[in-house]
Amino acid sequence: MSEQLIENFFGNQQETIDAENYRCGFVAIVGRPNVGKSTLLNHLLGQKLSITSRKPQTTRHKILGIVTENNVQAIYVDTPGMHKREPRAINRLMNQAAQSALKDVDLVLFVVDGLKWTPDDDLVLEKLSRVETPVILVLNKVDTVTDKESLLPYLTTLSQKRHFSEVIPLSALRGHNLTTLHELVGRYLPYAPPMYAEDQITDRSQRFLAAEMIREKIMRQMGDEVPYDLTVQIESFKVEGRLYRIDATILVERDGQKAIVIGEGGQKLKTIGQAARLDMEKLFDSKVMLSLWVKVKGGWSDDERALKSLGYGDI
Ligand SMILES: Nc1nc2c(ncn2[C@@H]2O[C@H](COP(=O)(O)OP(=O)(O)OP(=O)(O)O)[C@@H](O)[C@H]2O)c(=O)[nH]1
């Protein structure tokens, strides 16, 4: 009886995982802020995982997004946008995180924004000059390029800047050419069995994802005066069957910012909470009860110790 069970177990495994033909590896997604790295990751995953907004430097952590399809498991590392100015500790940590993501990967996707080349793109290119890993140039946001004739000469100019293993124009937002990209990625990954379960999409905790979703909603709701100066801390995260009870605190630098985040009669905070809750319910496939508070904690974004206590130490 148990012999049969063992046989069944291994028999089934062999059917689902063809280890000899399997490819699995790490892919870093790099590029200056706002080129669409997080959007690309989300659309490759077919799920909202990495937060996006129109404001640059939305991403502060590297996130693993795992895409498993057709005997290929691509483990994507989304990196904070690299940028030249490092006025505060958080900017230094973000740049360090982006650079460390380039080590120990099998492939790098260098994402650029349409025909818009800036000095920050040169900075990324400079960092890539020390990388021996194959690099695919991803020209994102092609949907915004009105003069299609200029695309090919532009790609030729970019290809002269360094050797790219492949060059692919796509639109992350519209989902154009993403299947081709996934196929190309597969060709550069080593033959190896999958590292994660085939239905796993990230190694990040639900707690972390919940905090990121709240932060995204604040960034979308707020004017320029607040976003870079705040962070979200999850105080309590309880799962009771299909019900999640989440308490979170939004930390801001100044009293004035607290008033802005809360809004008149608490209206702004309510909108933020509602939008974040709906996203969480989708991602966790459960009902979510979310309580939000706003607290003033001056100086956190320039204080390395405070940053570490808020979870930025391991980026
Ligand atoms: N038109 C168009 N917009 C896009 C495309 N991809 C991303 N965007 C938009 O570009 C903006 C920035 O996208 P993000 O994905 O947050 O960019 P990011 O590179 O991750 O930014 P950081 O977190 O700052 O590094 C958002 O408003 C996206 O909707 C695209 O293919 N076409």
The ligand as an SDF file (V2000), in Angstrom:
LIG
                    3D

 32 34  0  0  0  0  0  0  0  0999 V2000
    2.1640   54.8600  -21.5260 N   0  0  0  0  0  0  0  0  0  0  0  0
    2.8080   53.9690  -20.7500 C   0  0  0  0  0  0  0  0  0  0  0  0
    3.0300   54.2320  -19.4500 N   0  0  0  0  0  0  0  0  0  0  0  0
    3.6910   53.3080  -18.7240 C   0  0  0  0  0  0  0  0  0  0  0  0
    4.1610   52.0860  -19.2930 C   0  0  0  0  0  0  0  0  0  0  0  0
    4.7830   51.3880  -18.3010 N   0  0  0  0  0  0  0  0  0  0  0  0
    4.7030   52.1370  -17.1820 C   0  0  0  0  0  0  0  0  0  0  0  0
    4.0570   53.2950  -17.4210 N   0  0  0  0  0  0  0  0  0  0  0  0
    3.7470   54.3770  -16.4520 C   0  0  0  0  0  0  0  0  0  0  0  0
    4.9510   54.9640  -15.9900 O   0  0  0  0  0  0  0  0  0  0  0  0
    4.8200   55.3830  -14.6100 C   0  0  0  0  0  0  0  0  0  0  0  0
    5.9450   54.8030  -13.7710 C   0  0  0  0  0  0  0  0  0  0  0  0
    5.8070   53.3910  -13.7120 O   0  0  0  0  0  0  0  0  0  0  0  0
    6.4880   52.5190  -12.5390 P   0  0  0  0  0  0  0  0  0  0  0  0
    6.2610   51.1110  -12.9220 O   0  0  0  0  0  0  0  0  0  0  0  0
    6.0610   52.9960  -11.2090 O   0  0  0  0  0  0  0  0  0  0  0  0
    8.0090   52.9140  -12.7530 O   0  0  0  0  0  0  0  0  0  0  0  0
    9.3160   52.3920  -11.9750 P   0  0  0  0  0  0  0  0  0  0  0  0
   10.4100   52.3500  -12.9720 O   0  0  0  0  0  0  0  0  0  0  0  0
    9.0450   51.1380  -11.2380 O   0  0  0  0  0  0  0  0  0  0  0  0
    9.5370   53.5960  -10.9760 O   0  0  0  0  0  0  0  0  0  0  0  0
   10.4140   53.6380   -9.6100 P   0  0  0  0  0  0  0  0  0  0  0  0
    9.6430   52.8720   -8.5940 O   0  0  0  0  0  0  0  0  0  0  0  0
   10.4290   55.1010   -9.3380 O   0  0  0  0  0  0  0  0  0  0  0  0
   11.7580   53.0940   -9.9010 O   0  0  0  0  0  0  0  0  0  0  0  0
    3.4190   54.9310  -14.1850 C   0  0  0  0  0  0  0  0  0  0  0  0
    2.5390   56.0290  -14.3000 O   0  0  0  0  0  0  0  0  0  0  0  0
    3.0640   53.8430  -15.2070 C   0  0  0  0  0  0  0  0  0  0  0  0
    1.6770   53.6980  -15.4210 O   0  0  0  0  0  0  0  0  0  0  0  0
    3.8780   51.8370  -20.6770 C   0  0  0  0  0  0  0  0  0  0  0  0
    4.2170   50.8030  -21.2570 O   0  0  0  0  0  0  0  0  0  0  0  0
    3.2140   52.8110  -21.3580 N   0  0  0  0  0  0  0  0  0  0  0  0
  1  2  1  0
  2  3  2  0
  2 32  1  0
  3  4  1  0
  4  5  2  0
  4  8  1  0
  5  6  1  0
  5 30  1  0
  6  7  2  0
  7  8  1  0
  8  9  1  0
  9 10  1  0
  9 28  1  0
 10 11  1  0
 11 12  1  0
 11 26  1  0
 12 13  1  0
 13 14  1  0
 14 15  2  0
 14 16  1  0
 14 17  1  0
 17 18  1  0
 18 19  2  0
 18 20  1  0
 18 21  1  0
 21 22  1  0
 22 23  2  0
 22 24  1  0
 22 25  1  0
 26 27  1  0
 26 28  1  0
 28 29  1  0
 30 31  2  0
 30 32  1  0
M  END
$$$$
